Amino acid sequence: MVTSDKTARQIFEEVRANPARARFGFGEKLAIVNVDPQKSYTRPDLYKTAYITDPRQMEHIDAISSAARAKGLPVIWTHVAYMDNAADAGVWGTRTDTPDSLQNIKYGSERTEFDDRLTIDPAVDAVYTKRMPSAFFETPLNSFLTWHKVDTVVVTGGSTSGCVRATAVDSLSYGYRTIVPEECVADKHESYHFANLTDLLIKYADVVPVSEVHDAIARYQG
């Protein structure tokens, strides 16, 4: 095992700057998968479970989602919610039981509401409730993407080390080119955030500036 005194951010920046790093690239048709941009995770003024990395994260997510929607590209939103008795939280809900614990994000609560800064069009956007980290797990996401002939999945949301990572790994596993726009993901601590961006970049996804996603959407001809 390599040891280092460098920070997780420094290691990420070195890996990203490597000109020999091969990319998966964008394919023929992309979809935007926004993972849990809900108040429980985006509003630290309301909940201590929330976090901010890039202060413009919601703005960036909304912008690429709106641009994709305008081009007729699929936009998907997921959020976490559980039954009142948390019977559907599984073993994941057994570690703690405090007002801020995972299983206490209840259906219909403010915690499960999407951030007010986001524009969601229920007439055309797919909205899924999930109970485990990956947006693919026990949701219709994969079949939805297959039906729409998507070959590239752009993953946004949080947390980088949790549900974003799980979704990105599943995305690659299902055969999608996977893109993570750096400004569109967030985590509790920069160490977790940049360590997981590094691992995603090395193994599972292209970690790119959000401007590259805008460029890919602009190129799409339908």
N, C-alpha and C positions, 0 to 999 in steps of 0.2 A: 504494500500500500504506500502510495506517495503521501508524504506529509508536507505541509506548507504553512507559512506564517501569513499568507495572503488572505484577504477577506473573500467571502463568497462573491461579492460584487466584482472584485479584481479578477478573480478566476473566470467569471462569466465574460467579462469584457475581453480577456485574452483569447478565450475560445472563440468568441464571436468574431474577433479581428483576424482569425487565421484564414488567409486567402485560399488555403487548400481544402477548407471545409466544404464538402459536397452538399448540395441542397436537394430536397425532394421537388421543390418548385410548385407553382400553381398548375393545375390541369386545365381541363376544358370548361368545367362548371363548378363553382363554389357555393357553399352554404355557410351562413353565419350561425354558430351555435353559442348562445350566450348563457353561460352556466351560473345560475343562482345570483343574478344581480338584484337581490332582494334586501329589504331594509335591515333585516337581521345581520347582514354582512356588509352593507354599504353606508350605514348611518351610525357612526360612532357617537354622534350627539344623542342618539336614542338608546343604543345597545352596546354593551362592552364586548360583544362578540364580533362587532364590525371592525373594519380596518380600511385605511387609505394608503395606497402606494403613490400612484400618479393622481394628483388632485383633479385632473381632467378625464379620469377614466370613464365616467358615465357619459361625458360629452363625446369621447372617441367611440365608445360602443354604440351610442345612438346614431352617430354620423355614418359609420360603416353599415349599420343595420338599415338605415334609411336609404343609403345609396344602393345597397343590394336589393332592397324591396322595389325601388324605382326601376331597376333593371329586370324585375321578375325573378330574381334569385331567391331561394328559400331562406327565411329567417326563423330561427327556433329559439325559444326562451324556456329555460327550466327554472323551477324553484322547489325548495324543500318544504314539505309540510307533513304532519303526522296526526293521527287520530287523537282524540282527547285522552285516551288511556295509553297512548304510545304503543299499542299492540302491534303496530306495523313498523316499528323502529328496529326490530331485530336485536341482535347482540350488540350492534353499534350503539344502541340506546341504554345499555346496561352499566356503563362505566360511572356515570354520575347522574344525579337527579336534583338539579337546582333550577331556579327560574331561568337561568341562561343556558341550560343544557340543551343539547341538540334535539332531544325528543320533545322538548317543550316549545318547539316551533309548531304551533297548532294550525290546523285548517281554519281559514277565515280570520286569522290574527294579523295584526299589523306586521309582525315579524316576517310573514310569508309574502307580503305585498312587494311588488317590484318597485324599484326606486322611482320616485316621481319625476326624475330628470329624463327618464326613458320614454320613448314613443313606441307603443306596441299596438299593432293593428290586428285585432282578433279575427278580422275577416280573411286575412291572408297569412298571418304569422302562425306557426305552430307553437302551442304553449303546453308544456308537460310538467307534471308534478313528479319529482323523483324522491326516493327515500334512501338511496345509497350514493357513494361518491360519483360514479360515472353517470353522465347524461345518457349513456347507452343502456344502462342496466335496468331491465324490466320496464322500458319505455318503448314507444313505437319509432324511436329516432332512426334506427338503421333501415327499417323498411321504408320510412318516409324519404330518406336520402336516396335509397335505391330506386324508388318509384320516380323521383325527380332527376335521375341520372347524374347525380352529383359525384364528383371524383375528388373534390378538395373540401376539407372542413376547416374553417377558421374558428378557433376556440377562444372565447373571451370569458371574463368573469373572475370568480374566486372560489376557493383560494388557489394560488399557484401550486402550492405543495399538496393540496388535497383534491378537490373536485375538478379543477382544471387539468392537473396532471393525470388523474384517473381517466378523464374523458379523452385526453390526447392519446394516451396509451391505447385505449380501446379503439379510438379512431384509426390509428395506424394498424392495429390488429385486424380491423375489418377491411383494410385495404385502401383507406383514404389517404391522400396527401394531406398532411396536417400542418396547419399554420397557426402560430401563436403570436399575435401582435403585442409587442412588449408593453405598450402604454395601456393596453386593455385588460391586463390581469393584475391582481393584487394579493397581498398576504399580510399576516400580522407582523412579521419581522423580516428585515431585508436579508438576513442569513438564509431563512427558509426560501424566500422568494428567489434570490439569485442562485442558490444551490440547485433548486429545481429547474429554473430556466436553463442552467448549464446542462443538466442531465437530459432535459427535453431536447435541447439543441444538439447534443452529441448523439442521441439515440432515436428519438421518436418524432421530432417535429422541426420545422423551420421557425426559429424565433426571429421576427422581423419588425422593422418600424411599421407603425400603422399606415404610414403613407404608401407602403407597398401593397397593402390590401386595397386602398383606394385606387391605386393604379390598375390592379387586376380587375376590379369591378368596372372601372372605366373602359377597359379593353373588351369586356364581354359584349358579344353581338347578339346573343339569343339565337 
